[in-house]
Amino acid sequence: MQPLRGLTVVALEHAIAAPFATRQLADLGARVIKVERPGVGDFARGYDTRTRGLASHFAWTNRSKESLTLDLKQPAAQAILQRLIVERADVVVQNLAPGAAARLGVSFEALNARKPGLIVCDISGYGDDGPYRDKKAYDLLIQSEVGFVSITGTPQAPAKAGLPVADIAAGMYAYSNILAALLQRGRDGLGRHVEVSMLEALAEWMGYPLYYGIDGAAPPPRSGASHATIYPYGPFPTGDGQTVMLGIQNEREWAGFCREVLRRPELAADPRYTDPARRSAARAELEPLIVAALAALTADEALARLDAAQIANARVNTVAQLWAHPQLQARGRWREVDSPAGPLPALLPPGRWDEEPRLDAIPTLGEHTDAILAELGLGADEIAALHASGAV
């Protein structure tokens, strides 16, 4: 049995961080009711149309959910939300604007008095207090605030990550904290207030650069796709126009690399290159030697030599190549989910357990509104009146 089957999550969510967290809960079997604005829904639905007419971000983070449309500016819709939470919810997740949850009466303080076993998770940019509380917080802005952009890119120019790493970090910490709160509730029956900020989540991921640059020391230098402090550790071109990634972390690997890949065994004993710090300092001397050796090889030949020398390596694949990655295929990691655009391929969530994860459809906007209202006991005339008023 999926471990969260029978639990209900009510999500007042948009964009990425909260939807990513609740999709993980849905993967484990939880029922996730996504509350959206009538007419437009989660604004991530409109980010692009690249997934066969659907938005790529939305398709990624919203499978296996039910869509309930409520105009939460209207008292009738607010009353439905309150009933839904009190009568059905085990967990509430929200990443609304600062203060919005309290105004709607769905803060932990307001709900805990009515339902002491409820877990409420607030996801925000900067946290629910402090001088930055009310600042707008988009993924790139958080990447900048925590110093991530300053250590990413080339020596000539900083760069952001190609993924929304601040959103992902916050979503995963929300997910793990909700699971911990559910475990605690299993022991004492009490709900918990979980509060996760994007700033603090990504700041945790900055731990290595923080300690590297402690006490005013210089931070790790920007080094493109190469490692900032270990060399050779990064991308190198091959003679057939492809790129391979390799990483050498100790002297045994360096000796094997010189012998098997470069075919220059004498370099292993050269005092200029006998430890990671020296090799990193000598990048300008070593790079042309490595590039010249790999220029005589195809990518397949270079990878074969690296494997023979037991050197960590990888292809620098494109997104298109990831769709057909042989390891994912061999391990049977692909499934299908239904969507408004028809069946879509979907990766199984990381990890394995006896039962398959829940992989239900990506919902159309408001698809489950009438069914949820009927479940709460509203009759057909009442539901029709709510539609007529625009409350749902």
C-alpha positions in Angstrom: 0.0 0.0 0.0 1.3 3.5 -0.8 2.5 4.9 2.5 0.4 8.1 2.4 -2.8 6.6 1.0 -5.8 7.8 3.0 -4.2 11.2 3.9 -5.6 14.4 2.3 -3.6 17.5 1.5 -5.2 20.8 0.7 -2.8 23.0 -1.2 -3.1 26.7 -1.8 -0.2 26.8 -4.1 1.3 28.3 -7.2 4.5 28.3 -9.2 7.0 25.6 -8.2 8.1 25.2 -4.6 4.8 24.2 -3.0 3.5 22.3 -6.1 6.7 20.3 -6.2 6.4 19.4 -2.5 2.8 18.3 -2.8 3.5 16.3 -5.9 5.9 14.2 -3.9 3.2 13.7 -1.3 0.8 12.6 -4.1 3.4 10.2 -5.5 3.3 8.5 -2.1 -0.5 8.1 -2.3 -1.8 11.2 -0.6 -4.9 12.9 -2.0 -3.9 16.4 -3.0 -6.6 19.0 -3.6 -5.2 21.9 -5.4 -7.1 25.2 -4.8 -6.9 27.4 -7.9 -8.4 30.7 -9.0 -11.4 30.4 -11.3 -10.6 31.2 -14.9 -6.8 31.3 -14.7 -5.7 28.9 -12.1 -2.1 28.5 -10.9 -0.2 31.0 -13.0 2.4 28.4 -13.8 -0.3 26.9 -16.2 0.6 29.9 -18.5 4.4 29.8 -18.3 4.7 28.2 -21.8 3.0 25.7 -24.1 6.0 23.4 -24.7 4.5 20.1 -23.4 2.2 19.4 -26.2 0.3 22.6 -25.4 0.7 22.4 -21.6 3.2 24.4 -19.5 6.3 22.4 -18.9 6.6 23.5 -15.2 3.0 22.7 -14.6 3.1 19.2 -16.2 6.2 18.4 -14.1 4.8 19.4 -10.7 1.0 18.7 -10.8 0.2 15.1 -11.7 -2.1 13.1 -9.4 -3.9 16.2 -8.0 -7.5 17.3 -8.0 -8.2 20.9 -9.1 -10.8 22.9 -7.1 -11.5 26.4 -8.2 -12.4 28.9 -5.6 -12.5 32.7 -5.7 -11.1 33.3 -2.2 -12.0 37.0 -2.3 -15.7 35.8 -1.9 -17.0 34.8 1.6 -18.8 31.8 0.1 -15.6 30.4 -1.3 -13.8 31.1 2.0 -16.4 29.2 3.8 -16.0 26.2 1.5 -12.2 26.3 2.0 -12.7 26.3 5.8 -15.1 23.3 5.6 -12.8 21.4 3.3 -9.8 21.8 5.6 -11.7 21.1 8.9 -13.7 18.1 7.5 -11.1 16.5 5.2 -7.5 17.8 5.5 -4.6 16.2 7.3 -2.1 18.7 5.9 -2.4 22.2 4.5 0.4 23.6 2.3 0.4 27.2 1.1 2.9 29.5 -0.6 0.6 32.6 -0.9 1.8 36.1 -0.5 3.0 37.1 3.0 0.0 37.5 5.3 -2.5 36.1 2.9 -3.0 32.8 4.8 -3.8 34.7 8.0 -6.3 36.9 6.2 -8.1 33.8 4.9 -8.1 32.2 8.3 -5.9 29.4 7.3 -2.8 30.2 9.4 -1.6 27.5 11.7 -2.8 29.5 14.7 -6.3 29.9 13.4 -6.6 26.3 12.3 -4.9 24.6 15.2 -7.6 25.8 17.6 -10.3 24.1 15.4 -8.3 21.0 14.4 -5.3 20.2 16.7 -4.1 17.3 14.6 -3.7 19.4 11.4 -0.2 20.0 9.9 0.2 23.4 8.3 3.2 24.0 6.0 4.0 27.6 5.0 6.5 28.1 2.2 7.8 31.6 1.6 10.7 33.4 0.0 12.3 34.8 3.2 10.3 33.5 6.1 7.3 34.8 8.1 9.2 37.5 10.0 12.4 39.6 9.6 13.1 42.7 7.5 12.8 40.7 4.2 9.4 39.2 4.9 7.5 41.1 2.4 10.0 41.2 -0.5 9.0 39.4 -3.7 11.0 36.2 -4.0 11.5 34.5 -7.3 13.9 31.7 -7.9 16.6 33.8 -9.6 16.3 36.5 -6.9 16.9 33.9 -4.2 19.9 32.4 -6.1 21.3 35.9 -6.1 20.6 36.7 -2.4 22.3 33.5 -1.1 25.5 34.1 -3.2 24.8 31.1 -5.5 25.0 33.3 -8.7 28.3 34.8 -7.5 30.1 31.4 -7.5 28.4 30.0 -10.7 29.4 30.8 -14.2 32.8 31.6 -15.8 35.6 33.9 -14.5 34.2 36.5 -16.9 30.5 36.4 -15.9 28.3 34.9 -13.2 25.4 32.7 -14.2 22.2 31.3 -12.6 21.5 27.6 -12.5 19.6 26.2 -15.4 17.0 24.7 -13.0 14.9 26.5 -10.4 17.1 25.3 -7.6 15.7 27.6 -4.9 12.2 26.4 -5.6 13.3 22.8 -5.7 15.3 23.1 -2.4 12.3 24.7 -0.6 9.9 22.1 -2.0 12.1 19.2 -0.9 12.6 20.6 2.6 8.8 21.2 2.9 8.2 17.6 1.8 10.7 16.1 4.3 9.4 18.3 7.1 5.8 17.3 6.4 6.8 13.7 6.5 8.6 14.2 9.8 5.5 16.0 11.2 3.3 13.1 10.1 5.6 10.7 12.0 5.4 12.9 15.1 1.6 13.1 14.8 1.6 9.3 14.8 3.2 9.4 18.2 1.3 12.2 20.0 -1.7 13.0 17.8 -0.8 16.6 17.5 -0.4 18.8 14.4 2.7 20.9 13.7 3.5 24.2 12.0 6.1 23.7 9.3 7.7 26.8 8.0 10.2 26.7 5.1 11.8 29.7 3.3 13.5 29.5 -0.1 16.4 31.7 1.3 17.1 29.3 4.1 16.7 26.2 1.9 19.2 27.3 -0.7 21.5 28.8 1.9 21.8 25.3 3.3 22.9 24.1 -0.1 25.6 26.8 0.0 27.3 25.1 2.9 30.6 24.1 1.1 31.2 27.6 -0.4 30.4 29.1 3.0 32.9 27.0 4.8 35.5 27.4 2.0 35.2 31.2 2.3 35.0 31.4 6.2 36.5 34.3 8.1 36.6 36.5 5.0 38.6 34.1 2.9 38.2 34.1 -0.9 35.2 32.1 -2.1 35.5 29.3 -4.6 36.3 30.9 -8.0 33.8 30.7 -10.8 35.0 27.9 -13.1 32.3 27.2 -15.7 31.4 23.5 -15.8 34.7 22.6 -14.2 35.2 22.0 -10.5 36.4 25.2 -8.7 39.1 23.6 -6.7 39.9 20.1 -8.1 41.6 19.5 -11.4 41.2 17.9 -13.8 37.5 17.7 -13.0 35.2 19.0 -15.7 34.4 18.9 -19.4 36.9 18.3 -22.2 36.3 18.1 -26.0 37.0 15.0 -28.0 38.0 14.6 -31.6 34.5 13.9 -32.9 33.1 17.2 -31.6 31.5 15.7 -28.5 32.4 16.5 -24.8 33.2 14.2 -22.0 33.2 15.0 -18.3 35.8 13.4 -16.1 36.9 13.8 -12.5 40.1 12.9 -10.7 40.2 13.2 -6.9 43.3 11.3 -5.7 46.8 10.3 -6.6 45.9 6.7 -7.7 43.4 8.1 -10.2 45.9 10.7 -11.4 48.5 8.0 -12.1 46.0 5.9 -13.9 44.9 8.9 -16.0 48.4 9.7 -17.0 49.2 6.1 -17.9 45.9 4.9 -19.6 44.3 8.1 -21.0 47.1 10.6 -21.7 49.7 7.8 -22.4 52.1 10.1 -20.5 53.0 8.0 -17.4 55.9 10.3 -16.5 53.5 13.1 -15.6 52.3 11.2 -12.6 55.6 11.8 -10.8 56.1 15.4 -12.0 56.4 17.4 -8.8 54.3 20.2 -10.3 51.2 17.9 -10.3 51.6 15.6 -7.3 48.5 16.7 -5.3 45.1 18.2 -6.0 46.1 21.7 -5.0 49.2 21.7 -7.3 47.2 20.3 -10.2 44.5 23.0 -9.7 47.2 25.7 -9.7 48.7 24.3 -12.9 45.4 24.3 -14.9 46.9 26.5 -17.6 49.7 24.0 -18.2 47.7 20.8 -17.9 44.7 21.8 -20.0 46.4 21.8 -23.4 48.0 18.4 -22.6 44.6 16.9 -21.9 42.9 18.5 -24.8 45.6 17.4 -27.2 45.3 13.8 -26.0 41.5 13.7 -26.2 41.5 15.4 -29.6 42.9 12.2 -31.0 40.0 10.1 -29.7 36.3 9.9 -30.2 34.0 10.3 -27.2 33.5 6.5 -27.1 37.2 5.9 -27.2 37.9 8.5 -24.5 35.2 7.0 -22.2 36.6 3.5 -22.8 40.1 4.6 -21.7 38.6 6.4 -18.7 36.7 3.3 -17.7 39.8 1.2 -18.1 41.7 3.5 -15.8 38.8 3.5 -13.3 38.4 7.3 -13.7 34.9 8.7 -13.0 33.4 10.0 -16.3 30.2 10.9 -18.0 28.9 12.1 -21.4 27.7 15.7 -21.5 24.3 14.8 -22.7 21.6 17.0 -24.1 18.0 17.0 -22.8 17.0 15.0 -25.9 19.6 12.3 -24.9 18.2 12.2 -21.4 14.8 11.1 -22.8 16.5 8.0 -24.2 19.1 7.5 -21.5 20.1 3.8 -21.5 20.3 3.5 -17.8 16.8 4.9 -17.2 15.5 2.5 -19.9 17.3 -0.5 -18.5 15.9 0.2 -15.0 12.4 0.7 -16.3 12.1 4.2 -14.9 9.5 5.5 -17.4 5.8 5.4 -17.1 2.9 7.4 -18.5 0.5 9.9 -17.0 -2.7 11.2 -18.5 -3.1 14.9 -19.1 -5.4 17.4 -20.9 -2.9 16.9 -23.8 -3.2 13.1 -23.8 -0.7 10.6 -22.3 2.7 12.0 -21.3 5.9 10.1 -20.4 6.7 10.5 -16.7 9.7 9.4 -14.7 9.1 7.4 -11.6 10.1 9.4 -8.5 13.5 8.5 -7.1 13.6 5.5 -4.8 11.9 2.1 -4.9 9.3 0.4 -2.8 7.1 -2.6 -3.2 4.1 -0.8 -4.7 4.2 1.6 -7.6 3.8 5.3 -6.8 0.6 7.1 -7.6 0.8 8.4 -11.2 -2.6 9.9 -11.9 -3.6 12.5 -14.4 -2.5 16.2 -14.5 -5.8 18.0 -13.9 -7.6 20.5 -16.1 -8.5 23.7 -14.3 -11.5 23.1 -12.0 -11.9 19.6 -13.1 -12.9 18.3 -9.7 -14.7 21.3 -8.3 -18.3 19.9 -8.5 -17.3 16.5 -7.2 -15.5 18.0 -4.2 -18.4 20.3 -3.4 -20.9 17.4 -3.6 -18.6 15.4 -1.3 -18.9 18.3 1.2 -22.7 17.9 1.1 -23.7 20.7 -1.3 -26.7 20.0 -3.5 -26.9 20.6 -7.2 -28.8 23.9 -6.7 -26.2 25.2 -4.3 -23.4 24.3 -6.6 -25.1 26.0 -9.5 -25.5 29.1 -7.4 -21.8 29.2 -6.5 -20.9 28.9 -10.2 -23.4 31.7 -11.1 -21.9 34.0 -8.5 -18.3 33.3 -9.6 -17.3 31.9 -6.2 -16.2 28.7 -7.8 
